[in-house]
Amino acid sequence: MSFLSNINFSSQQKRAFTYFQVFIIVFIPVILLLLPKDFFDEGVAICLSRKLFDIECYACGLTRACMHLIHFDFESAFYYNMGSFIVFPLIATLWIKWFMTVIKEIKYYHVHANSKNGN
């Protein structure tokens, strides 16, 4: 089920956590779509490679590039990080897989709740 399945939570706590996951899974992409595409373009870099060694790593610019990809600004995404065209689809696929897993958990809870109630 989820990554916390080996911890002994009550069924009510597991259900609450599952609904929280659904909220996060749906809420974050909506927020990213509502933010302007250049929201992360300005600001201080937090990359340790740049801070400690003054060298750009392979992930430098990936957040900005993915934000531009979300808004279909392919030219800017390519400018910030070419790897975003590989990383973003992988992240989106994992995000969708996570969503489907959580939906299965919700269905599981509903089936077991109905069977306990005698329905």
ABEGO torsion letter per residue (X at the ends): XBAAAABBBBAAAAAAAAAAAAAAAAAAAAAAAABBAAAAABEBBABAAAAAAGBBBAABGAAAAAAAAAAGBAAAAAAABAAAAAAAAAAAAAAAAAAAAAAAAAAAAAAAAAAAAGX
